[in-house]
């Protein structure tokens, strides 16, 4: 019986991807490098911040230290979340459903703790989560499943007891590698890049409907 639900965060709980993209575009522009939203989607979407910074440093031979670039991006994203962040439609309904059905609820994200705290504060949802883990604390970030395995251990749940909700290919691969039932939140449910996921849902409301059919 699946009694555990694990969230990714960016793109699943909050539409923060535009904040990440804009921060990268702005900061690299200040460093004399022009990148686009598409560049961010291709090179950095779903990656841990250290890999994001290293990617840009390597691709464009930046003189800035990668750790300094990380900090600049994180600070700008956190500020934007606190000022302008909004929950993805249906988030509170999904969280309330999970609580009502007595699911164990986890959060496993590539984002750093500063971003996690900004999101949980802005959306006022921290009380719903039994365990929260950041890939920052693991040796490897997604697509390695380490952060998902960590949160399962903390929740005392086996992979076969877990649903994972993701939105990126990188995250989906990590979720699948953890051996949990993987749901992708996407408006492109027929896109072949999500083919390995067990389910594709267009909205969080559809996720609730899916759970109603998959759990007693």
C-alpha positions in Angstrom: 0.0 0.0 0.0 1.4 3.4 -0.9 1.0 5.7 2.1 3.8 8.2 1.4 3.8 11.2 -1.0 7.0 13.1 -1.8 7.1 16.5 -3.5 9.7 18.1 -5.6 9.4 21.8 -5.0 10.3 24.1 -7.9 7.6 23.8 -10.6 5.5 21.5 -8.5 4.6 23.6 -5.4 5.5 27.0 -6.8 6.1 28.3 -10.2 9.6 29.4 -9.4 11.4 28.3 -12.7 10.9 31.9 -14.2 12.7 33.3 -11.1 15.6 30.9 -11.5 15.8 31.7 -15.2 15.6 35.5 -14.8 18.2 35.4 -12.0 20.6 33.5 -14.2 20.0 35.8 -17.2 20.4 38.9 -15.1 23.5 37.9 -13.3 25.3 36.5 -16.4 24.4 39.7 -18.2 26.1 41.6 -15.5 29.1 39.4 -16.2 29.0 40.2 -19.9 27.4 37.0 -21.1 24.0 36.9 -22.8 21.9 33.7 -22.2 18.2 33.0 -22.9 15.3 31.2 -21.2 15.9 28.3 -23.6 19.6 28.1 -22.6 18.4 27.8 -19.0 16.0 25.0 -19.9 18.6 23.1 -21.9 21.6 23.5 -19.5 20.4 24.0 -15.9 16.7 23.1 -15.4 16.3 20.7 -12.5 20.0 20.8 -11.5 21.4 21.6 -8.1 22.7 25.1 -7.7 26.4 24.1 -7.6 26.0 22.3 -10.9 24.1 25.3 -12.3 27.0 27.7 -11.4 29.6 25.2 -12.6 27.7 24.8 -15.9 27.8 28.5 -16.7 31.4 28.9 -15.5 32.5 26.1 -17.8 30.4 27.0 -20.8 31.4 30.7 -20.8 34.8 30.5 -19.1 33.6 33.0 -16.4 36.2 34.6 -14.2 33.8 34.6 -11.2 34.2 31.8 -8.6 31.4 29.3 -8.9 30.6 29.6 -5.2 30.1 33.3 -5.6 27.9 32.8 -8.6 25.8 30.3 -6.6 25.3 32.9 -3.9 24.3 35.6 -6.3 21.7 33.4 -8.0 20.3 32.0 -4.7 19.9 35.5 -3.2 18.1 36.9 -6.2 15.8 33.9 -6.4 14.9 33.9 -2.7 14.1 37.7 -2.9 11.9 37.2 -5.9 10.0 34.3 -4.3 9.4 36.3 -1.1 8.1 39.2 -3.1 6.2 37.5 -6.0 5.9 33.8 -5.3 2.6 32.1 -5.8 1.5 28.5 -5.1 0.7 26.4 -8.1 -3.1 26.1 -8.4 -4.4 23.2 -6.3 -1.5 22.8 -4.0 -3.4 23.4 -0.8 -6.2 21.1 -1.9 -3.6 18.3 -2.6 -1.9 18.9 0.8 -5.2 18.8 2.6 -6.2 15.6 0.8 -2.9 13.9 1.8 -3.4 14.9 5.4 -7.0 13.8 5.4 -5.9 10.4 4.0 -3.1 10.2 6.6 -0.2 10.1 4.0 3.3 10.7 5.2 4.4 13.8 3.3 8.0 14.6 2.3 9.8 17.3 0.3 13.0 16.5 -1.6 14.3 19.3 -3.7 17.5 20.3 -5.6 17.1 23.8 -4.1 19.2 25.1 -1.2 17.9 25.7 2.3 17.6 29.4 1.7 15.2 28.8 -1.2 13.3 26.1 0.7 12.7 28.4 3.6 11.6 31.2 1.3 9.1 29.0 -0.5 7.7 27.4 2.7 7.4 30.8 4.3 5.8 32.5 1.3 3.3 29.7 0.8 2.7 29.0 4.5 2.8 25.2 4.1 5.7 24.0 6.2 3.4 22.4 8.8 2.1 19.9 6.2 5.6 18.3 5.8 6.8 15.4 8.0 10.3 15.5 6.5 12.2 18.0 4.3 15.5 17.2 2.5 17.7 19.2 0.2 20.1 17.7 -2.4 22.6 20.3 -1.1 23.2 17.8 1.7 24.0 14.9 -0.6 27.2 14.1 -2.5 25.2 13.9 -5.7 22.2 15.9 -6.9 19.4 14.9 -9.2 19.3 12.9 -11.5 21.0 10.8 -8.8 18.2 9.6 -6.5 20.1 10.3 -3.3 17.8 13.1 -2.0 14.7 10.9 -2.6 16.3 7.9 -0.9 17.2 10.2 2.1 13.7 11.5 2.6 12.3 7.9 2.3 14.7 6.8 5.1 13.6 9.8 7.3 9.9 9.0 6.7 10.6 5.3 7.3 9.0 4.4 4.0 10.0 1.9 1.4 10.1 2.8 -2.3 7.1 0.7 -3.1 5.1 2.7 -0.6 5.9 6.1 -2.2 4.5 8.4 -4.8 6.9 11.1 -6.1 5.7 14.3 -7.9 8.2 15.9 -10.3 8.1 18.3 -13.2 11.5 18.1 -14.9 13.2 15.3 -16.8 16.2 15.4 -14.4 13.9 15.0 -11.4 11.8 12.3 -13.1 15.0 10.3 -13.7 15.9 10.7 -10.0 12.4 9.6 -8.9 12.4 6.6 -11.2 15.9 5.6 -10.0 14.5 5.6 -6.4 12.0 3.0 -7.5 9.0 5.0 -6.4 5.8 5.5 -8.4 6.7 8.6 -10.4 4.1 11.3 -11.4 5.1 14.1 -13.7 3.2 17.4 -13.5 3.1 18.7 -17.1 0.8 20.3 -19.6 2.4 18.1 -22.2 1.3 14.7 -21.0 1.9 13.1 -24.4 5.5 14.4 -24.6 7.8 11.3 -25.2 10.4 12.7 -22.9 8.2 11.8 -19.9 7.5 8.3 -21.2 9.2 6.5 -18.3 7.0 8.1 -15.6 4.1 5.9 -14.4 1.7 8.8 -14.7 1.5 12.3 -16.2 -0.9 14.9 -14.8 -1.9 18.3 -16.2 -2.8 19.7 -12.8 -2.6 19.1 -9.1 -6.3 18.4 -9.2 -5.6 15.6 -11.6 -3.0 14.3 -9.1 -5.7 14.1 -6.4 -7.9 12.1 -8.8 -5.0 9.8 -9.6 -4.4 9.1 -5.9 -8.0 8.4 -5.4 -7.8 5.5 -7.9 -4.4 4.2 -6.7 -5.0 4.1 -3.0 -7.7 2.3 -1.0 
